[in-house]
Every structure is written in structure tokens, then in C-alpha cells.
Amino acid sequence: MSTTATPSAGLEASMAARRTPEQIKAHRILLWRELLTSLWAPLVILGLAFIPYLLLIEFVPSSAGWAQPAMQYLSLGMLVYFGGLLLWRFASPRERNLRRLRHESRELLGEIERILKRVQEKVSPEAAERITGQALQVEAASLAGDASRLEKELKDLDTLANQHLGPYRKQSAWDFVSGFGKALAVALIIRVFIIEPYRIPSGSMLPTLEIGDQVFINKFIYGVRLPFTNWVPFQIVRAPAHGDVIVFNNPVKTDLDFIKRVVGIPGDKVEIIDEVVHINGVPQARTLVKEDLVVHNKGDFSPWFPESKVLYEENLGGQMHAVLQDDRRPGRHIEGPYIVPEGQVFVMGDNRDNSMDSRYGLGLGVVHGVEFVPYGHIKGKAMVVWMSLGYGGLFSNFFEGTGLRTDRLFEPVR
């Protein structure tokens, strides 16, 4: 085992070569302790559990019966975890100070590591040896949990870094900029091509989705929609299907995004006869569930108000979902037929008598005529409610009836 530091080895490699087995074990324990007591830990754990949950409810829908409560309990546990960490931080000034100093030491060690890798041929072995030795002193003070000693050793390491690496430390701003740029690029890729949040703004999808629900949408299932365009060059998993709940850029009001259910796909003839959907002449079966279901709606600038609706369960091409209707209209009522063009879909809201959907020009009114949604305007398929700030729930008395709906957390969108 080498005990001499060289610039080419890098700071971390040089330090690792000089650690004893006991120091290696203590270093690993401290690393895990720091990770698990970080305020980010509960969020990271929840995020790691959320990924398999999404896959599970998407590909095994029947699993939602046990998977959703499990996620709700986990989120509650992580909330308690986070609260406990905060209390511990406030109750222990020594711990706060140690965490700050350890964070500063990691930042400084990381900066030195990057500089040595970038200018390794310009740093003498003697200078690298001195820096490595002092870095080990910093690590020993950190492992000992001695805040005053750690602060002193950290200042000595900073002085050494200025002495031997001073001209190169000014360039480290580029490291920050490049690191930030990489993080931003990753975030943009995830949002543009993989998953995106969307807030439900109206009651057109009641009772499936309530005002204030925050949903995640699957951006790649139908194909990647190129940024700033309405063009999908190729499909990835499949085309939109009957019953899918989709978020799309409104083709007639391009400054708005809508969320509706796919009722007709290319080539379909869609008719609504006495409120029953017919696809290619076949009525889509539905069952009366409740004649006086009370739901809560609101306008952009109006308070919450109750509405009494008739609740049905509809089977739309094998996709079971809830539908609301107003009280039955007198006489025979027919809408359509609507023939769905190639590369487009016909959409309706689940709140059938309160939805500006394809039947009503996607918001332009019935006089305008039918409007379909081209594939290129579809942003993705709604998957799950990850948060809900709707009617009732926690703290609703303080916010004019709007509160945190814990019962809707991780609700699959069906």
C-alpha cells in the first residue's frame, strides 16, 4: 500500500491509500449517518418508492388496492421522519454546527479533488503530500465529532489550498456553473421527455379528478413530443386508447392545456344517445351507482359550491371509470355522430354535462362544431395524483374550504 501522495492519484485515492481498516469502517458509518440524517433523506426515500409504485399501478392496476395505502403510510412516516430531523436540529446546536462544518469540509475536499485532476502535472508531489496529510487531519476531526478541532483543521486545509492551488481556485467557478448546468439539463430532460406535473383547474373530470389534484403525466408512452412543437416523430409504447386520461395542448386555444378522457380513436364513429356513449354503433355499458352524489365545484373567482349529480360506472372499451350526469333530460337526446380522423382522438370529460370537450369545440362552444385532438398535441397520459389541494381536508378552515386531501394521495388515475 502506497503512503506517498501523487497529483495523478487524486486526493480521494491518496487519502484512501492511507486509511486504516478501522478508519475505513468509521468513514463509511459516518457517511451513512450523514445521508440518513439529511433533510433530503425522507424525500429521496419516498421518491425511490414512488418509481416502482408508478410501474406497479400502471402495469398491474389491481395492485392499487394495497399499494396506494402502503404509499400513504410511507408518506406519513416520511413526514414524521422529516419533522423529527427538524426537531433534532433545533434541539442540538452542536449537531447543527458539526453538520455545517462537515458540509464545508466536503465542499473544500471536492474542490481540491477537481483542481488536482485538472492541473495534476502542475502540482508537485510534495505539495500533494502536504494537502493529503492535512485532508486526513480534517477527516479525523470529523470522525471524532470535535467541532472546534474540525474548524481549525479546515482552516489549515484552506490555507494550504490557497498556498499551493491558489491560482487555480479562481477557475473553480466554472465547476459550479457546469455542475448547475448539468443538473438543469437532467431536470429538463425528465420534465420534457419522461414525467411532468399538471394541476387540475376545473371540475370537468369530476369525480375521477377533483379541482386542485396534482397529477403526474407519462410523457413518453405515446412517443416523445419534441419541445416547442406539436410533432411526435414516432411512437414508443403505444397509441392513445379508449379510456386513457390525457393532458393535451388545446389545438384551438393553444395557450391552454386540457385534461380529458379518450372516447374515440382514429376511424371510430362516436354517438351519444340518451347520454350513453356508442362507439361504432355499440353502446358502452354503464351502471347506475348513485342518484344523488354531492360533489364540490368552483369557478376561477368563486367559492366552493355543492352540486348534486347522478353517478355511473362506465365501461369504455374495457376501461372502467366513473361518470357524472345531471338529472336526466326530458325526451330523446342525440349528439353526433362524430367520425374520428386519422391521427386524432375524440375526448370528453367525465363530468359529462359540465365539460368543454370535443363535442363543444374544446371550449369554443357547440356552434363552432366538433374539435378533435391531434396526436402531436398530446403531452401524455395521466398516471397518479401525487398531491391534492382541494375541497375539505387538512387546514381547509383557514383557506376558504381548500385543504390538503390526504385521502387522494397516490390515487391512480383510472
ROMI-867728 format. One record per residue (C-alpha): residue in three letters; x, y, z. Coordinates in steps of 0.5 Angstrom, whole numbers. Layout:
residues N
ALA | X | Y | Z
...
END
This chain:
residues 414
MET | 0 | 0 | 0
SER | 3 | 7 | -2
THR | 4 | 12 | 3
THR | 6 | 18 | -2
ALA | 1 | 22 | -5
THR | 2 | 24 | -12
PRO | -2 | 29 | -16
SER | -4 | 24 | -21
ALA | -7 | 19 | -16
GLY | -12 | 25 | -14
LEU | -14 | 27 | -7
GLU | -19 | 22 | -5
ALA | -15 | 16 | -8
SER | -9 | 18 | -4
MET | -13 | 19 | 3
ALA | -16 | 12 | 2
ALA | -9 | 9 | 1
ARG | -7 | 12 | 8
ARG | -13 | 10 | 12
THR | -13 | 4 | 17
PRO | -19 | -1 | 16
GLU | -22 | 2 | 23
GLN | -22 | 9 | 19
ILE | -25 | 6 | 13
LYS | -30 | 3 | 17
ALA | -31 | 9 | 21
HIS | -31 | 13 | 15
ARG | -37 | 9 | 12
ILE | -41 | 9 | 18
LEU | -41 | 17 | 18
LEU | -42 | 17 | 11
TRP | -49 | 13 | 12
ARG | -50 | 17 | 18
GLU | -50 | 24 | 15
LEU | -54 | 21 | 9
LEU | -60 | 19 | 14
THR | -60 | 25 | 18
SER | -60 | 30 | 12
LEU | -67 | 33 | 11
TRP | -67 | 31 | 4
ALA | -67 | 23 | 6
PRO | -74 | 23 | 7
LEU | -76 | 26 | 0
VAL | -71 | 21 | -3
ILE | -73 | 15 | 0
LEU | -81 | 17 | -2
GLY | -78 | 18 | -9
LEU | -75 | 12 | -9
ALA | -81 | 8 | -7
PHE | -85 | 12 | -12
ILE | -82 | 10 | -18
PRO | -84 | 2 | -17
TYR | -91 | 5 | -15
LEU | -92 | 8 | -21
LEU | -90 | 2 | -25
LEU | -94 | -3 | -21
ILE | -100 | 1 | -21
GLU | -99 | 2 | -29
PHE | -98 | -5 | -31
VAL | -102 | -8 | -25
PRO | -108 | -4 | -24
SER | -111 | -9 | -19
SER | -105 | -8 | -14
ALA | -107 | -1 | -13
GLY | -112 | -3 | -7
TRP | -106 | -5 | -3
ALA | -100 | -1 | -6
GLN | -104 | 6 | -5
PRO | -105 | 5 | 3
ALA | -98 | 3 | 3
MET | -95 | 9 | 0
GLN | -100 | 13 | 4
TYR | -97 | 10 | 10
LEU | -90 | 11 | 8
SER | -91 | 19 | 6
LEU | -94 | 20 | 13
GLY | -88 | 16 | 16
MET | -83 | 20 | 12
LEU | -87 | 27 | 14
VAL | -86 | 24 | 22
TYR | -78 | 23 | 20
PHE | -77 | 30 | 17
GLY | -81 | 33 | 23
GLY | -76 | 29 | 28
LEU | -70 | 31 | 24
LEU | -72 | 39 | 24
LEU | -73 | 38 | 32
TRP | -67 | 35 | 33
ARG | -63 | 40 | 29
PHE | -66 | 46 | 33
ALA | -65 | 42 | 40
SER | -58 | 41 | 38
PRO | -54 | 47 | 37
ARG | -47 | 42 | 37
GLU | -50 | 38 | 32
ARG | -52 | 44 | 27
ASN | -45 | 46 | 28
LEU | -42 | 40 | 26
ARG | -46 | 39 | 20
ARG | -44 | 46 | 18
LEU | -37 | 44 | 18
ARG | -37 | 37 | 15
HIS | -41 | 40 | 9
GLU | -36 | 46 | 9
SER | -30 | 40 | 9
ARG | -34 | 36 | 4
GLU | -34 | 42 | -1
LEU | -27 | 44 | 0
LEU | -24 | 37 | -1
GLY | -29 | 36 | -7
GLU | -26 | 43 | -10
ILE | -19 | 41 | -8
GLU | -20 | 34 | -12
ARG | -23 | 37 | -18
ILE | -17 | 42 | -18
LEU | -12 | 37 | -18
LYS | -15 | 33 | -23
ARG | -15 | 39 | -28
VAL | -8 | 41 | -26
GLN | -4 | 35 | -24
GLU | 2 | 36 | -28
LYS | 3 | 43 | -25
VAL | 3 | 41 | -17
SER | 9 | 38 | -14
PRO | 9 | 31 | -10
GLU | 11 | 35 | -4
ALA | 5 | 40 | -4
ALA | 0 | 34 | -6
GLU | 3 | 30 | 0
ARG | 2 | 36 | 5
ILE | -5 | 37 | 2
THR | -7 | 30 | 3
GLY | -4 | 30 | 10
GLN | -8 | 36 | 12
ALA | -14 | 33 | 9
LEU | -13 | 27 | 13
GLN | -13 | 31 | 19
VAL | -20 | 34 | 17
GLU | -23 | 27 | 16
ALA | -20 | 25 | 23
ALA | -23 | 31 | 27
SER | -30 | 30 | 23
LEU | -30 | 23 | 25
ALA | -28 | 25 | 32
GLY | -34 | 29 | 32
ASP | -30 | 35 | 35
ALA | -33 | 41 | 32
SER | -27 | 46 | 35
ARG | -22 | 42 | 32
LEU | -25 | 41 | 26
GLU | -26 | 48 | 25
LYS | -18 | 49 | 26
GLU | -16 | 43 | 21
LEU | -21 | 46 | 16
LYS | -18 | 53 | 16
ASP | -11 | 50 | 16
LEU | -13 | 46 | 10
ASP | -16 | 52 | 6
THR | -9 | 56 | 8
LEU | -5 | 50 | 4
ALA | -10 | 50 | -2
ASN | -9 | 58 | -2
GLN | -2 | 57 | -2
HIS | -1 | 51 | -7
LEU | -7 | 52 | -11
GLY | -9 | 59 | -11
PRO | -8 | 61 | -18
TYR | -13 | 55 | -20
ARG | -18 | 56 | -15
LYS | -21 | 62 | -18
GLN | -23 | 58 | -24
SER | -27 | 53 | -20
ALA | -33 | 58 | -21
TRP | -33 | 54 | -28
ASP | -34 | 48 | -24
PHE | -40 | 51 | -20
VAL | -43 | 53 | -27
SER | -42 | 47 | -31
GLY | -45 | 43 | -25
PHE | -51 | 47 | -24
GLY | -52 | 47 | -32
LYS | -52 | 39 | -32
ALA | -57 | 39 | -26
LEU | -61 | 44 | -30
ALA | -60 | 39 | -36
VAL | -62 | 33 | -33
ALA | -69 | 36 | -30
LEU | -71 | 39 | -37
ILE | -70 | 32 | -40
ILE | -74 | 29 | -34
ARG | -80 | 34 | -35
VAL | -80 | 34 | -43
PHE | -79 | 27 | -44
ILE | -81 | 23 | -38
ILE | -85 | 26 | -33
GLU | -89 | 32 | -32
PRO | -94 | 35 | -26
TYR | -100 | 38 | -28
ARG | -106 | 41 | -24
ILE | -113 | 40 | -25
PRO | -116 | 47 | -26
SER | -123 | 45 | -27
GLY | -129 | 40 | -25
SER | -130 | 38 | -32
MET | -126 | 31 | -30
LEU | -130 | 30 | -23
PRO | -131 | 25 | -20
THR | -124 | 22 | -23
LEU | -120 | 28 | -22
GLU | -122 | 34 | -17
ILE | -120 | 41 | -17
GLY | -113 | 42 | -14
ASP | -111 | 35 | -15
GLN | -104 | 35 | -18
VAL | -102 | 29 | -23
PHE | -96 | 26 | -26
ILE | -97 | 25 | -33
ASN | -93 | 20 | -37
LYS | -89 | 24 | -43
PHE | -86 | 18 | -47
ILE | -92 | 13 | -47
TYR | -95 | 15 | -54
GLY | -88 | 18 | -56
VAL | -83 | 24 | -55
ARG | -87 | 30 | -57
LEU | -81 | 35 | -59
PRO | -80 | 41 | -55
PHE | -84 | 48 | -57
THR | -87 | 43 | -63
ASN | -93 | 39 | -64
TRP | -90 | 34 | -67
VAL | -89 | 27 | -65
PRO | -84 | 23 | -69
PHE | -85 | 16 | -67
GLN | -89 | 12 | -62
ILE | -85 | 9 | -56
VAL | -90 | 4 | -53
ARG | -97 | 5 | -56
ALA | -102 | 10 | -59
PRO | -108 | 13 | -55
ALA | -113 | 8 | -53
HIS | -120 | 8 | -51
GLY | -121 | 11 | -43
ASP | -114 | 14 | -43
VAL | -114 | 20 | -39
ILE | -109 | 25 | -43
VAL | -106 | 32 | -42
PHE | -106 | 36 | -49
ASN | -105 | 43 | -51
ASN | -111 | 45 | -54
PRO | -111 | 46 | -61
VAL | -116 | 52 | -62
LYS | -114 | 55 | -55
THR | -106 | 54 | -56
ASP | -104 | 58 | -49
LEU | -108 | 53 | -45
ASP | -107 | 45 | -43
PHE | -113 | 41 | -42
ILE | -114 | 34 | -39
LYS | -120 | 30 | -42
ARG | -121 | 22 | -43
VAL | -120 | 19 | -50
VAL | -127 | 17 | -52
GLY | -126 | 16 | -60
ILE | -119 | 14 | -63
PRO | -118 | 14 | -71
GLY | -123 | 11 | -75
ASP | -129 | 11 | -69
LYS | -136 | 13 | -70
VAL | -138 | 16 | -64
GLU | -145 | 18 | -62
ILE | -148 | 20 | -55
ILE | -155 | 17 | -55
ASP | -159 | 19 | -49
GLU | -153 | 20 | -45
VAL | -150 | 13 | -47
VAL | -144 | 13 | -51
HIS | -144 | 9 | -57
ILE | -138 | 7 | -61
ASN | -138 | 4 | -68
GLY | -146 | 3 | -66
VAL | -144 | -1 | -60
PRO | -147 | 2 | -53
GLN | -142 | 3 | -48
ALA | -145 | -1 | -42
ARG | -146 | 3 | -36
THR | -149 | 2 | -29
LEU | -152 | 7 | -24
VAL | -148 | 7 | -18
LYS | -152 | 13 | -14
GLU | -157 | 18 | -16
ASP | -155 | 24 | -11
LEU | -148 | 24 | -11
VAL | -146 | 31 | -8
VAL | -139 | 34 | -11
HIS | -136 | 41 | -10
ASN | -134 | 45 | -15
LYS | -131 | 52 | -16
GLY | -130 | 58 | -21
ASP | -124 | 62 | -22
PHE | -126 | 67 | -18
SER | -132 | 64 | -14
PRO | -132 | 60 | -7
TRP | -133 | 52 | -7
PHE | -141 | 50 | -8
PRO | -144 | 43 | -8
GLU | -147 | 40 | -14
SER | -152 | 34 | -14
LYS | -150 | 29 | -19
VAL | -152 | 22 | -22
LEU | -146 | 18 | -21
TYR | -145 | 12 | -26
GLU | -139 | 7 | -27
GLU | -138 | 6 | -35
ASN | -134 | 1 | -39
LEU | -131 | 5 | -44
GLY | -127 | -1 | -49
GLY | -126 | -5 | -42
GLN | -123 | 1 | -38
MET | -128 | 2 | -32
HIS | -129 | 9 | -30
ALA | -134 | 14 | -26
VAL | -138 | 19 | -30
LEU | -143 | 24 | -27
GLN | -149 | 27 | -31
ASP | -154 | 32 | -29
ASP | -161 | 30 | -28
ARG | -164 | 26 | -34
ARG | -166 | 31 | -39
PRO | -173 | 30 | -42
GLY | -174 | 27 | -49
ARG | -169 | 24 | -53
HIS | -162 | 27 | -54
ILE | -157 | 25 | -59
GLU | -150 | 28 | -60
GLY | -146 | 26 | -66
PRO | -145 | 22 | -70
TYR | -137 | 24 | -70
ILE | -132 | 21 | -74
VAL | -125 | 21 | -71
PRO | -120 | 23 | -77
GLU | -113 | 19 | -77
GLY | -108 | 21 | -72
GLN | -113 | 25 | -68
VAL | -117 | 23 | -62
PHE | -124 | 25 | -59
VAL | -124 | 27 | -52
MET | -130 | 28 | -47
GLY | -130 | 30 | -39
ASP | -132 | 25 | -34
ASN | -137 | 31 | -32
ARG | -141 | 30 | -38
ASP | -146 | 36 | -37
ASN | -140 | 41 | -35
SER | -134 | 40 | -40
MET | -132 | 44 | -46
ASP | -129 | 38 | -50
SER | -129 | 35 | -57
ARG | -137 | 36 | -57
TYR | -136 | 43 | -56
GLY | -130 | 46 | -60
LEU | -126 | 45 | -54
GLY | -128 | 51 | -51
LEU | -131 | 55 | -57
GLY | -138 | 52 | -56
VAL | -143 | 48 | -59
VAL | -144 | 53 | -65
HIS | -137 | 52 | -67
GLY | -137 | 45 | -68
VAL | -133 | 39 | -66
GLU | -126 | 39 | -65
PHE | -121 | 33 | -65
VAL | -114 | 33 | -61
PRO | -108 | 31 | -66
TYR | -103 | 26 | -63
GLY | -98 | 32 | -64
HIS | -102 | 36 | -58
ILE | -102 | 30 | -53
LYS | -97 | 32 | -48
GLY | -98 | 25 | -44
LYS | -102 | 20 | -40
ALA | -104 | 22 | -33
MET | -102 | 17 | -28
VAL | -103 | 18 | -21
VAL | -105 | 24 | -16
TRP | -99 | 26 | -12
MET | -102 | 31 | -8
SER | -109 | 34 | -8
LEU | -110 | 41 | -5
GLY | -118 | 41 | -6
TYR | -124 | 42 | -2
GLY | -124 | 40 | 5
GLY | -118 | 36 | 8
LEU | -113 | 39 | 13
PHE | -113 | 46 | 14
SER | -119 | 48 | 10
ASN | -122 | 52 | 15
PHE | -116 | 57 | 14
PHE | -116 | 57 | 7
GLU | -124 | 58 | 5
GLY | -125 | 51 | 4
THR | -119 | 49 | 1
GLY | -114 | 44 | 4
LEU | -109 | 38 | 4
ARG | -113 | 32 | 2
THR | -109 | 26 | 5
ASP | -114 | 21 | 2
ARG | -113 | 23 | -5
LEU | -105 | 22 | -4
PHE | -102 | 17 | -9
GLU | -109 | 16 | -12
PRO | -108 | 12 | -19
VAL | -112 | 16 | -25
ARG | -117 | 11 | -28
END
